[in-house]
Amino acid sequence: MTARTPGAAATALVSSVALGAALSAALVVLGPAGCGGPQRAPDRAADGPADPAPAGPRSPIERRRDAACAALGPRLTACAVADARADLAAGKIDQRQFERDTAPAIQRKNTEEFETRCTAAHYSSRQVRVLEVCSREETECAPLLDCLGHLHDPAPAGAH
């Protein structure tokens, strides 16, 4: 196993999220279309209770994915800032480059871009679980990124 720097891993993760989303989208099998004529709302008494609000358009797994992506976005951005800080200390970049790369607007944009790509991805329940567990269990950047490296591991044999 090769060692990965958090910046390289974060960049790879963002790239793998986009690639994973594209591949998953190509493999999606659409369910059967609804049949029958136009549907109409059921009748209800004028004095009866109002219909409950419709459920959100996202499935439970999508809501879990979205929550995990929202939790991971700021953490991965913080890891990228830590990488830049280490590069500054090592003399790999100068102060001007550090300030440009870690400006609040850049951090917000990077976080938003990750979350947008992550929430657009079509993940299996196992992959969503990887996002959740990594976010919850790993407090340091390197272990977090190593954990997220398992996002695209094949499912264990015998798993469905």
C-alpha positions as YAML, in Angstrom:
chain: A
units: angstrom
residues:
- id: 1
  name: MET
  ca: [0.00, 0.00, 0.00]
- id: 2
  name: THR
  ca: [1.41, 3.39, -0.87]
- id: 3
  name: ALA
  ca: [1.30, 6.33, 1.49]
- id: 4
  name: ARG
  ca: [-0.99, 9.11, 0.40]
- id: 5
  name: THR
  ca: [-0.84, 12.73, 1.37]
- id: 6
  name: PRO
  ca: [-4.15, 14.14, 2.57]
- id: 7
  name: GLY
  ca: [-4.23, 16.71, -0.28]
- id: 8
  name: ALA
  ca: [-3.64, 14.10, -2.93]
- id: 9
  name: ALA
  ca: [-6.18, 11.79, -1.34]
- id: 10
  name: ALA
  ca: [-8.78, 14.56, -1.08]
- id: 11
  name: THR
  ca: [-8.22, 15.42, -4.74]
- id: 12
  name: ALA
  ca: [-8.43, 11.73, -5.64]
- id: 13
  name: LEU
  ca: [-11.60, 11.39, -3.58]
- id: 14
  name: VAL
  ca: [-13.27, 14.30, -5.37]
- id: 15
  name: SER
  ca: [-12.19, 12.81, -8.70]
- id: 16
  name: SER
  ca: [-13.37, 9.34, -7.69]
- id: 17
  name: VAL
  ca: [-16.72, 10.74, -6.58]
- id: 18
  name: ALA
  ca: [-17.21, 12.28, -10.03]
- id: 19
  name: LEU
  ca: [-16.05, 9.09, -11.75]
- id: 20
  name: GLY
  ca: [-18.19, 6.93, -9.45]
- id: 21
  name: ALA
  ca: [-21.21, 9.10, -10.18]
- id: 22
  name: ALA
  ca: [-20.68, 8.81, -13.93]
- id: 23
  name: LEU
  ca: [-20.23, 5.04, -13.78]
- id: 24
  name: SER
  ca: [-23.17, 4.55, -11.45]
- id: 25
  name: ALA
  ca: [-25.40, 6.68, -13.66]
- id: 26
  name: ALA
  ca: [-24.50, 4.49, -16.62]
- id: 27
  name: LEU
  ca: [-25.48, 1.36, -14.70]
- id: 28
  name: VAL
  ca: [-28.78, 2.53, -13.28]
- id: 29
  name: VAL
  ca: [-31.66, 0.31, -14.30]
- id: 30
  name: LEU
  ca: [-34.89, 2.21, -14.47]
- id: 31
  name: GLY
  ca: [-37.94, 0.70, -12.84]
- id: 32
  name: PRO
  ca: [-41.14, 0.16, -14.78]
- id: 33
  name: ALA
  ca: [-43.09, 3.24, -15.71]
- id: 34
  name: GLY
  ca: [-46.43, 3.78, -14.04]
- id: 35
  name: CYS
  ca: [-49.39, 2.31, -15.84]
- id: 36
  name: GLY
  ca: [-52.98, 3.35, -16.17]
- id: 37
  name: GLY
  ca: [-54.45, 6.72, -16.88]
- id: 38
  name: PRO
  ca: [-53.87, 9.96, -15.06]
- id: 39
  name: GLN
  ca: [-54.09, 9.64, -11.31]
- id: 40
  name: ARG
  ca: [-56.39, 11.80, -9.26]
- id: 41
  name: ALA
  ca: [-56.19, 12.65, -5.60]
- id: 42
  name: PRO
  ca: [-58.51, 10.67, -3.34]
- id: 43
  name: ASP
  ca: [-61.61, 12.46, -2.17]
- id: 44
  name: ARG
  ca: [-61.60, 13.72, 1.41]
- id: 45
  name: ALA
  ca: [-64.28, 15.31, 3.45]
- id: 46
  name: ALA
  ca: [-64.26, 19.10, 3.45]
- id: 47
  name: ASP
  ca: [-64.10, 19.12, 7.25]
- id: 48
  name: GLY
  ca: [-61.49, 16.32, 7.46]
- id: 49
  name: PRO
  ca: [-57.84, 16.86, 8.30]
- id: 50
  name: ALA
  ca: [-55.51, 18.17, 5.61]
- id: 51
  name: ASP
  ca: [-53.40, 15.66, 3.73]
- id: 52
  name: PRO
  ca: [-49.96, 15.17, 5.28]
- id: 53
  name: ALA
  ca: [-47.10, 16.91, 3.52]
- id: 54
  name: PRO
  ca: [-45.65, 14.73, 0.79]
- id: 55
  name: ALA
  ca: [-42.42, 12.97, 1.67]
- id: 56
  name: GLY
  ca: [-39.25, 14.51, 0.32]
- id: 57
  name: PRO
  ca: [-38.19, 13.46, -3.16]
- id: 58
  name: ARG
  ca: [-35.12, 11.68, -1.77]
- id: 59
  name: SER
  ca: [-35.10, 8.10, -0.55]
- id: 60
  name: PRO
  ca: [-33.78, 7.24, 2.94]
- id: 61
  name: ILE
  ca: [-30.44, 6.09, 1.48]
- id: 62
  name: GLU
  ca: [-30.12, 9.35, -0.46]
- id: 63
  name: ARG
  ca: [-30.85, 11.36, 2.69]
- id: 64
  name: ARG
  ca: [-28.17, 9.37, 4.56]
- id: 65
  name: ARG
  ca: [-25.72, 9.95, 1.69]
- id: 66
  name: ASP
  ca: [-26.50, 13.66, 1.66]
- id: 67
  name: ALA
  ca: [-26.00, 13.96, 5.42]
- id: 68
  name: ALA
  ca: [-22.67, 12.13, 5.22]
- id: 69
  name: CYS
  ca: [-21.54, 14.30, 2.30]
- id: 70
  name: ALA
  ca: [-22.49, 17.45, 4.21]
- id: 71
  name: ALA
  ca: [-20.49, 16.27, 7.23]
- id: 72
  name: LEU
  ca: [-17.46, 15.29, 5.14]
- id: 73
  name: GLY
  ca: [-17.24, 18.40, 2.95]
- id: 74
  name: PRO
  ca: [-16.00, 20.83, 5.62]
- id: 75
  name: ARG
  ca: [-13.71, 18.19, 7.13]
- id: 76
  name: LEU
  ca: [-12.03, 17.45, 3.80]
- id: 77
  name: THR
  ca: [-11.61, 21.16, 3.19]
- id: 78
  name: ALA
  ca: [-9.99, 21.48, 6.62]
- id: 79
  name: CYS
  ca: [-7.65, 18.63, 5.67]
- id: 80
  name: ALA
  ca: [-6.73, 20.45, 2.46]
- id: 81
  name: VAL
  ca: [-5.96, 23.59, 4.51]
- id: 82
  name: ALA
  ca: [-3.80, 21.50, 6.85]
- id: 83
  name: ASP
  ca: [-1.97, 20.12, 3.80]
- id: 84
  name: ALA
  ca: [-1.38, 23.64, 2.51]
- id: 85
  name: ARG
  ca: [-0.13, 24.69, 5.95]
- id: 86
  name: ALA
  ca: [2.31, 21.76, 5.93]
- id: 87
  name: ASP
  ca: [3.44, 22.70, 2.40]
- id: 88
  name: LEU
  ca: [4.02, 26.27, 3.61]
- id: 89
  name: ALA
  ca: [6.07, 25.06, 6.59]
- id: 90
  name: ALA
  ca: [8.10, 22.76, 4.31]
- id: 91
  name: GLY
  ca: [8.82, 25.62, 1.91]
- id: 92
  name: LYS
  ca: [6.88, 24.01, -0.95]
- id: 93
  name: ILE
  ca: [4.67, 27.10, -1.29]
- id: 94
  name: ASP
  ca: [5.08, 30.71, -0.20]
- id: 95
  name: GLN
  ca: [2.80, 32.74, 2.08]
- id: 96
  name: ARG
  ca: [1.05, 34.41, -0.87]
- id: 97
  name: GLN
  ca: [0.21, 31.04, -2.42]
- id: 98
  name: PHE
  ca: [-0.99, 29.73, 0.95]
- id: 99
  name: GLU
  ca: [-3.27, 32.74, 1.48]
- id: 100
  name: ARG
  ca: [-4.63, 32.47, -2.06]
- id: 101
  name: ASP
  ca: [-5.27, 28.72, -1.77]
- id: 102
  name: THR
  ca: [-6.86, 28.91, 1.68]
- id: 103
  name: ALA
  ca: [-8.93, 32.06, 1.32]
- id: 104
  name: PRO
  ca: [-12.39, 31.65, 2.90]
- id: 105
  name: ALA
  ca: [-14.10, 31.99, -0.50]
- id: 106
  name: ILE
  ca: [-11.90, 29.21, -1.92]
- id: 107
  name: GLN
  ca: [-12.63, 26.98, 1.08]
- id: 108
  name: ARG
  ca: [-16.39, 27.53, 0.69]
- id: 109
  name: LYS
  ca: [-16.23, 26.80, -3.03]
- id: 110
  name: ASN
  ca: [-14.20, 23.61, -2.50]
- id: 111
  name: THR
  ca: [-16.60, 22.42, 0.19]
- id: 112
  name: GLU
  ca: [-19.63, 23.17, -1.99]
- id: 113
  name: GLU
  ca: [-18.06, 21.45, -5.00]
- id: 114
  name: PHE
  ca: [-17.30, 18.31, -3.00]
- id: 115
  name: GLU
  ca: [-20.81, 18.21, -1.53]
- id: 116
  name: THR
  ca: [-22.39, 18.76, -4.96]
- id: 117
  name: ARG
  ca: [-20.41, 15.91, -6.52]
- id: 118
  name: CYS
  ca: [-20.85, 13.65, -3.52]
- id: 119
  name: THR
  ca: [-24.63, 14.13, -3.31]
- id: 120
  name: ALA
  ca: [-24.97, 13.58, -7.06]
- id: 121
  name: ALA
  ca: [-23.26, 10.19, -6.84]
- id: 122
  name: HIS
  ca: [-25.34, 7.02, -6.86]
- id: 123
  name: TYR
  ca: [-23.91, 5.00, -3.99]
- id: 124
  name: SER
  ca: [-24.87, 1.57, -2.77]
- id: 125
  name: SER
  ca: [-25.93, 1.19, 0.85]
- id: 126
  name: ARG
  ca: [-22.46, -0.22, 1.60]
- id: 127
  name: GLN
  ca: [-20.83, 2.88, 0.13]
- id: 128
  name: VAL
  ca: [-23.11, 5.18, 2.09]
- id: 129
  name: ARG
  ca: [-22.16, 3.23, 5.20]
- id: 130
  name: VAL
  ca: [-18.46, 3.82, 4.39]
- id: 131
  name: LEU
  ca: [-19.15, 7.57, 4.18]
- id: 132
  name: GLU
  ca: [-21.03, 7.49, 7.49]
- id: 133
  name: VAL
  ca: [-18.53, 5.36, 9.39]
- id: 134
  name: CYS
  ca: [-15.49, 7.27, 8.14]
- id: 135
  name: SER
  ca: [-17.10, 10.58, 9.05]
- id: 136
  name: ARG
  ca: [-18.10, 9.40, 12.51]
- id: 137
  name: GLU
  ca: [-15.07, 7.31, 13.47]
- id: 138
  name: GLU
  ca: [-12.04, 9.08, 12.02]
- id: 139
  name: THR
  ca: [-10.97, 12.33, 13.68]
- id: 140
  name: GLU
  ca: [-7.63, 12.87, 11.94]
- id: 141
  name: CYS
  ca: [-7.12, 13.65, 8.25]
- id: 142
  name: ALA
  ca: [-4.85, 10.77, 7.21]
- id: 143
  name: PRO
  ca: [-7.03, 8.03, 8.76]
- id: 144
  name: LEU
  ca: [-10.17, 9.72, 7.41]
- id: 145
  name: LEU
  ca: [-8.77, 9.75, 3.89]
- id: 146
  name: ASP
  ca: [-7.53, 6.18, 4.21]
- id: 147
  name: CYS
  ca: [-10.99, 5.15, 5.38]
- id: 148
  name: LEU
  ca: [-12.64, 6.94, 2.45]
- id: 149
  name: GLY
  ca: [-10.26, 5.07, 0.17]
- id: 150
  name: HIS
  ca: [-12.53, 2.04, 0.75]
- id: 151
  name: LEU
  ca: [-15.48, 3.78, -0.89]
- id: 152
  name: HIS
  ca: [-15.01, 1.93, -4.17]
- id: 153
  name: ASP
  ca: [-13.80, -1.40, -2.81]
- id: 154
  name: PRO
  ca: [-15.74, -4.34, -4.22]
- id: 155
  name: ALA
  ca: [-18.52, -5.69, -2.03]
- id: 156
  name: PRO
  ca: [-17.49, -8.67, 0.10]
- id: 157
  name: ALA
  ca: [-18.17, -12.10, -1.39]
- id: 158
  name: GLY
  ca: [-21.63, -13.34, -0.54]
- id: 159
  name: ALA
  ca: [-22.97, -9.82, 0.05]
- id: 160
  name: HIS
  ca: [-25.98, -8.73, -1.87]
...
